[in-house]
Each structure stands twice: as C-alpha cells, then as structure tokens.
C-alpha cells in the first residue's frame, strides 16, 4: 500500500475512536477538544509530525456577525477532518509589483493558480476564516505537557494567513519533537478594522487573536500542550498585534512569554478621522449612502458581497498609487483600515501605559533584521540589479524597526521586565534572490521555521552548512525561551537587556545571528540602538 493510500485509510479508520486513548485514538491522529473531535494528517515528508490544519475557534463572521467581535465556537462532539488548511481572511491582490508578489512569494498566501498581480480579491480567501492550525510531535499525548507557540502572521494588517509556505513549522517540529506550534488567522483590512460609525468595537482583528488564544488556552492540553507555557508570537504586523493584545488584557494575558519579531506596539498610531470618512466613502461608492444614519449604513454594507468591498478598496488604491502605471494622482487618498486607538483595545500612547505600570508583566523576546526595509521600500523596477538607495533603506530601517525595538526594550526595562534582543544579519542566497536585499524584513522567519531547508528560492541544494548551523542555533534559542520564558535563555548564556552581572557587553545585551561567518555572538545592542537614540550611522551588513 502506498504511503498516501495508507494515510487515507488511517484518516477514515480513526474517525470513530476519539476517546480510546489519552491522545484520542491509537494512532494519535484524532483528538477530542471541547469544541469537537479533530482528525489530523501526517505529511510523508515529515513522518513524525501531526498536522491539524483547520480548527475553527470562532463562528464564521458572516451576515449579521460581519463587523462584530468574534463569537467563540460552542462546545461540541462534532467530528471534523482537519486535513486542509483554512482560507485566509478576505484580502486583495494588488496589480502593482513588489518583491513580495514577484520575488519572494513563499511569504504570501497560496493562490491555487491565480496571478499574484491580478488586481482582485484573492480567490482562496473567504469571510469564513477564523481558524487555526496545530503542529505537534506525532507521539504527543495529553500527558506530554509540551511548550506551545501561538503564531500571529504579519501582512501590514491587509493580508496574510495560515496557509503561507514559509510560515509552516513542520520541519522545525520534525527536528525537535519538543514543542507544539499553532498559527491563527484573523480579519484584516476593512473586515478587521472598519472604523465604522455604527460600531462599538473597531479593532476586530485584535479581538480575533484574543479569541484564538483563549481557544488554545482551553483546548491545547489534549494535543499535548502545556497551557501554562504559551508563547504568544507575532511577526511584523503580527508582532505589533500581540503587543497590542497583551496590553489590552494586561491583567489576564494567558500567555507566559512574548516573541515580538520585527514589530511592537510602539509603532506610531494616529487617531482616526472622527467622521469615519474612510468607511463612509466606501459605503457611498457601493450604494450605501446614509450620511446621517450610521446604523442604516452598516446594515446596508452587511448586505454587500465582501468581494465587491475588497475589490473597490484595492482597485481604488491601485489606481491612486504613484507606483501604478495607470495611477491617477487626482484621486483623494483612502486612509488605511488598520488598528485605531479606541483606548479600550488599542491605545495611543504605549510609553505612557508603561510608565503607569500597565505593561503586561511577561518576559519578552524582541528582534529585528539588519536590513529590514530593503524588502519594503519602493520596488526599484528600473534598477533591479543595483537595488534601492541604501542610505534611504538604512534610515527607514532605523526609523521604523530599530527605534521600535529600542523604545520597547527601554520601556520594559524601566518596569523591571526581562527582555531579550536579537538581530538577524544572515544573507543566504537560497532565501535572498537579489544580493542587495541582505537580511531583509522576514528573512529570519524561514530560518526559525525550518522552511529555509525545504522551500528556499534555490531549493535544498542551495542550503550551506553554515546556514543550517545558524538556523538550528536560532531554533534552539527560541525553543529554550518557549520552554522557560523567564530563565531558558539565561541558561544558554544569553542575558536580557540591562542585566550586567556576567555581561560581556556592559548590560546592553543582544545576540546577533549569521554575521561574519559566525553563527551566533553576543554583542551590545548599542551597535544598532545608537542609530536611533544618538543618530549615529547604521550598519545594515554587520
């Protein structure tokens, strides 16, 4: 019998055996949680990893539930085959070229053949998108008590999801067999952050993430996880989001540690237009013109297909963008639909909240890459080989990323909160199709997830021994943090920022990965923070 046929047979065989062992079934592929019984799958390439690819943590936000806070899934004994990844939340595929939709596409959602520059809503996305995926060692049982990572993907709050090739940690779990990984979807763009006058809650995407965390806290034990050791982990916008969420629920964080990878809540957040003009502008253009009746406007917009809403917003921005060949500079700008300060879920001044002792009292790992902005600055269509102006990239890297990490670290240190810092500086050809990109934003993600070894631009043949050494050291450090957020990294000789006893860099402790032929070294964080704090020159290739 072929491995695939054997797997299909196992999936059907385990359907009625949910209560026959601590893990749920003799082969461990079926697990009983409070919200249902779930049968997972094993990829023959990674035979020691169970994947539960699609588990609902909230009711589909459809119809009257559109633009309302997530409604938790009710207790159930329903049996589901969690063998296919869930759809990402509704998102638009811009027709404007970027590195992300043309050169490093493994950071993007799968599209099943649709063009990444189609200028339309992604056909794989859906409003029914509040799902999470779980990866565990094959032999994990309810008695395993393994540390858990709950990952919140990035995507500038306008795109992203669970089914992103570089962000699936199967190779890492296969290698370690010592942790559980969860990834959750959440509403983005206007679906997640509408800023509509008729709503009480605007930051629905953040509330989705909290609902996912609550599900994991309540249900991860049967999968082999220890709910007292959940690391809430986000990359980019996901890092911003988890910091926001834990501030909003600082007195009941549920997590044991935070990993803010290239993003924190210290990002500049502007108060939105009090007239709610961006939502109203979209509504008026889609036939919902109720300028003096916010509830009627909202009721009308709930009847408009989300495809029309996403396509209108996306096409409008494409056509008004200066990078579009068909741009129309006379079009008024449409403000982004992103987290907005409501002083309930999202706050305007996180420095002030830290000073008031309202920071979540959790250990944290805060990271940056050395050339973050290289993949985010204006795409150099006419100079693809030479790349963008590096001085501008450096300035934006400092302003947008280094200062976030530095300000967050200092605010947390003032509260006596342990904060570990790292900088990723690797430049490996199988992840970096254009040499000038260097350690660009996101390039550390496949290193930690292990997907550098399976999905790199040049395939497995492009992986070097040094790259593998760097990746495995990064994975081991992150796992040490997950296993013991308070002391795991100390035991590895990595001290938190501000701790001087035993420090070889005067307390400004930071670890740098992948630079100068050295896998990992202790350096002073001042090497990068001084570019923010003192205005000194920044080195994007240390």
N, C-alpha and C positions, 0 to 999 in steps of 0.2 A: 504494500500500500504506500502511495506517495505521501510525503510529509503534509501536503496540502489536504489530501483526502482524509488523512488521519486526523488532522486538526478539525476539519468539518465534522467528522464523526464524534470527536470529543465534545465539540460545542453542543451538538444535539443530545449526546449521551448525558451531559451534566445538567440538562435543563431541569430535571425534577429532583435533584439531590441537594437542594440548598441547605439542608440542616444536618447533613450526615457527618460533618467533621468541623473542627474549630474554624477552618478557613472557609467552610461552606460546602465543599464537595471533595471526594477523594483525590482528584487531580488538582484541586485548588483554583480552578478556573471559574467557579461560581461562588459568589459571596453574598451574604444576606446583610443588608443595611436597613435602617429604619424606613427608608423611602422606597424600598424594593429589593428584588433579588437580581443580581447582575452577573452575567456570564461574559468573561473576557476572552482574550485571544493571545496566542503566542506567535510571534514572527519567527519562522525557522532560522533567520539570520542571527537572532538573539534568543536562543532557546531557554535561557534562564530568567526571562523577564515576562511577567504577566502585564498585559495592557487592557485596561478598562477604558475604552476610548470615548465613550459618550454617556455621561450620567447627568441627568437633569437635577439642578439644585434649586430652581425656581420655576414657577409656572410660566409658560410662554407669554411674553408681554404683548399680546395681540388685542385688537379691538379696544374695549374699554380699559384694558390694562396697559395699553400703549401710553408711555409717559407717566406711569405711576411707579412707585417703589416696588422692588421685586417681591413677589408673593412666594414664600417658601413652599416647596413641594410637600404635600401631605404624607403622613405615614402610609405605607402600602406594602402588600405582599406580591405585587405585580412582578413578573419575571421579564427581564429585558436582555437582549444580546448587545452588549456594549462593544461591538466589533468594528464600528465605522466612526471616524472622527466627526464631531458635530460641525454644523455650518458656522462660519464666523458671523458676527452681527453685521447688519447692513452697512456696506461701505462702497465707495465709488472708486473706480479705476481711472485716474487722470490720463488724458492723452498726452500730457507734457512729459518729456523724457527726464528721468532721474537715474542715478546709479542704482537705486533700489528696484526699479522696474525694467532695467536693461542689463545690468552687470552683476548684481548680487541678489538675484531673485529668490534664493533659498531663505531669505529673511521675510518673504511675503507669503500670504495665504496661497494655498493650492487653488488653481482655477479650472482644472479639467478641460484644458484646450482653449479657453477664452484668452484673447490678447490682453496683455498687461497694460496696454495703452489704448484700450478700446474707447475710452471716454464714456463709460456707462457703469451702472452698478454691477458689482461682481455677481455672476450668476450662481456662484456657490454660497453666497451669503443669504441670510434669512433672518426675519424678526424672531423666529423661534430658535434662539441662540444661547440661552442661559444654561450651559452645560459645562462640565469639567471632565478631564481625563486623568486617569491614575495609572502610574507605572510602579510595579513592585517586584521584588525578587520572586521567582517562581515558587519558592518554598515558604514564603512568608505566611504566617498564621496569625490568628488573633492573639497569640501569646508572644509574638516577636518583639513588639514594642520598639519599632524602628523609628528614628527621627524622620520628620516629614518636611518637605519643602512645598509650599503653595506658591506657584509662579503666576504673576500677573504680567501678560505680554505688553510690550510697548506698541507704538504706532501713532504718536502725536495726537492721541485721542480721536483719530479719524479712521484708523484702520487697524488690522491685526486680528489675531485669534489663536485658537488652539492648534489648528492644522497648519502649522508653519514648519517646514522641514528642518531648519537649523535649530528649532526650539523644542525638539522632541528628544528626551534624555535617555532613550533606550540604550545606547552604547555605554553611558555612564553607569546606569543601574546594573547592566550586564557585568561591568568590570568590578564594581564594589560589592554588590549584594548586601549592602548595609544601610540602605535608606529607601524611602518612598518619595515619589515625586508626583505632584498634582499641578495641572495647568487649567486655568479657568478663563472662560470668555466673559465679556461684559459689553454693554451697549456703548457705542461711540458716536461721535458727531451729533447731529440733531436728535438722534434716537436716545442718546445717553445724557446729553447736556443741552436741553432745548431752550432754556431761558424764555419760557412762555408765560405771559401774564396770568393765565388761568390756572397755574400750577402752584402748589405749596412747596414741592420738592423739585429742585432743578438738577442736582448732581446725581442723577440716577445711576450712571456708570460706576461711581464710587460705592453707592449702596449695593449694586450688584456684586461687587467684590467682597463686601462685608457679608452678604448672603452666602457666597461661596465659602468663605472662611468659617462661617457658622455651620455649614453643612459638613465641612471637613472635620471640624472640632467634634461634632456629634457622631460622625459615622466612620472615621478613619480606622478605628480600632479593629473591626473585623477584617480589614485589608492588611493588617499587620502593623499599623502605625501607632505611635505614642502621641496622643493629643496634647500632652504637656510639653512636647518638643516640636512645635510647629514653627518653622522659619518662614515668615512672610517675605517674599522675594519678588521684586519687580525690576524690569529693565526699561530704561528711558522713561517714557510716559508712565509705564508701569511702576517704576521707582518713585516718581512723583506721586502716583496714586496711592501706593501703600503707605507712604509717609503721611499723606493727607488723611487716609482712612484711620490710621492708628492715632493721629491727633484727635480726630473726631470721636473716637472711642477710647481715649487715653486711659480711662478708669476701668476698662474691661477689654484689653487688646486681644485676648485669646491666644495670640502668638507668644513665643518665647524669645524670638530674635527677629531682626530685620536685616535684609540684604538689599540695599538701595544701589542698583547697578546703573551708573550714568544717569541719575535723576533723583532729586529730592524735592520736598515741598517748599524749599527756599526759592524756587523759581518765581520770577516776577508774575504776580497775578493781579490783573486790573479789574476794578469794579465794572460791571457790565452797564450797558445803556439802560437807564431806568425805564425807558419807554418800551423795552423789549422789541426794539425795531427789527432785529435780525429775524426773529421768528415770524413777526407780523409781515415782514417783507416777503418771506417765502410763502406764507399763507395767502397773502393777497394775490400773488402770481399764480397760485394754484386754485383760485376760485373761492377762497375762504376769506372774504373781505368783510370783517366785522370790527371796524376800528374802535367802537365803543362798547363792545361786548366780548370780553376775553373768554368767557365760557363757551359762547357760541363759536368763536374762532377755534377753540380747542376741539369742540365736538365735531366741527366740520373737518378739521385736519386729521382726526382719528379715522375718518372715512376715506381719506386719500391713500391710495396704494403707496407703500414705502418706496417702491421703485421710482415712482414719479417724483417723490420728495428728494430722494438721493440724487437722481439724475438732474433735477433742476439746480440743486445747490452745486453739484460737481461741474456741470456744464457752464454755469454762470461764472464760477471761479476760473475754470479753464479759459474761458473767453475773455476774462478781465485780467488774466495773469500776464505779466510782462515777458514771461518765458515762452508764451504760446505764439506760434506763427500767425494765429488768427486773433491775436489779442485786440481788445477794444478798450483803450485807456480811458474812454469817456464813461464807461460803466462805473457806477459808485461801488466802493468795496463792500463786501458782505462779511461782517465780523465772524470769526470762527466760533463754532459750537464746541466749547471746551469747558473744563471746570470753572465755576464762577463763585466768588465769595458770597456766601449766604449767612456767614457767622454761625452756622449750625453744623454743616458737614465740611465746608471749605472756608478757611479763614484767610483774611487779607494779610495779616502780619504774623508769621510764624516765629520770628525773632522775639516779638513781644510775648507770645504764648510761652516760649521757652523761659523768658525772664520771670513769668508768673508761675513757673513750675508745672505747666500744663503739657509738657512734652511726655510722650509715652516712655515709661521707665523700663526700656528694653535695651539689651546690648545690640549693637548695630555694626554691620559691615558696609562701608561706603566706598565705591570705586569709580574710577574714570579710565579712559584710554588716552594715550598720549597725543593722538591726532584726531580727536573726536569729530571735529567739524568738517573734516575732509569729505565725508560722505553725505554731508547735509548742506554744504554751501551750494551756490548756484552751479549747476552742471556745466562744465566747460565744453560745450559742443564743438566749438571751433578750435579747441586746444586740448584734445583728449589725451594726447601723449604726455604733454608737459604738465597738465593739470591746472588747478586754480592757483591764484596768487597766495603763496604760503603765508605771507605776513598777515593777510586777512583771515586765513584759516586759523592761525595761531591766536589772533585777537579774539575771534569768535569762540574758539575753544576755551580760552580763559574766561571770557565774559559769561558764557552760557553754562559751562560744565565745571571748570576748576573752582570758580567762585561759589557755585552751589555746594560742592563737596567741602570746601574750606569753611564756608559760613555754617553749614550744618554741623561739621565736626566741632567747631569752636562753641556753638550754641549748646551742643550736647555736653561738651566737656565742662562748661560752666555749671551744668546741673549734676556733674559727677557721673555721667553716663558713659560707659565704656564704648568706644568707637574705634574700630579697626579700619585702616585705609589701605587700598592698593591702587597701583597704576599698572595697566597692561600696556606694554610697549613692543609686543611682538609684531613682526612683519613677515608673514609666511605666504609664499606665492600661491599655495593652493586655496587660500582664503582671500587673497588680495590680487584681483585680476589686473590692477593698474598699480605699479610700484609706488607712485606718489601718494596713494591712499594711506600707506603706513598702518598704524594701529588705529583704524577709523572707528567711528561710533558703531558698536555692535560686534566688532571683530573678536571680542573676548567671549561672546556667547557660545559659538560652536566649540570653543576650546573647553569650556566647562561642561557643556552638554555632551561632549564626545563626538558630535556630528562632524567635526573637522576631519575625522578619520573615515567617514562614510560618504560625505556629501560635498567635499571641497571642490572648488572650481576645476581642479586638475585631477580629481579622483584620489583614491587611496595611494596611487603611485606617486603623487606629489608630496606625500607626508614625509618629513625628515625625522630622524631620531631625536634631534633637538626639539622639534615642535612637539613630538609626543611626550618628551620629558617635561616641557613647560606645561602642557595641558594636564598631565597627570598630577603634577605638583599643585596646580590650581584646583583641580577637582578634590584632591586630598585636603587642602586647606578649607575649602568651602564645606566639605563633609565634616571636618573637625569642628567648625563653627555650628553646623546643624546639630551635631551630637551633643555639644555642650557650649551654648552661646556665651556663657559667662567666662569660661576658662579654657575651652578647647584650643583656641589659637595660642594662648599663653603657653600651653604645654608643648606647642610646636616651635616655641621661641619667637613668636610674633606678638609684640606688645601693642596694646591700644595706644592711640594718640594721646599724648600728655602724661603717660606713665614713664617716670625717669629711672626708677630702680632697675638696674640691669640693662638699660637702654644704651646702645652704642651711637645713637644719633641725637642725644640730648632731649629725648622725650617727644620729638615731633615724628613719631614712628610711622613709617609707611613701608610696605613691601612693593617691589617692582618686579614684574614678571616679563621675561623674554627679551631683555635688552643686552646688547654687547656680548652675545654668546653665553650669557649666564641665565639659568632657568629662573632663579629667584634670589633676590638680595634685599637686605634691609637698607633703606635709605631714609633721609629726612624728608618729610612732606614739604618742608620749606622750599625744596627744589622746584616744586610746581606752585605751591600756595603763594610764594613771594611775588609771582607774576600778577596775582590778584590783589594781595594785601599791600605790596610795596611798588607795584607797577614795573617790576623787573622783566627782563627778556624771558621769553618762554621757549623751552626746548621740546619740540614735538617728536624728536627722534633721539632720546637719551641713550 
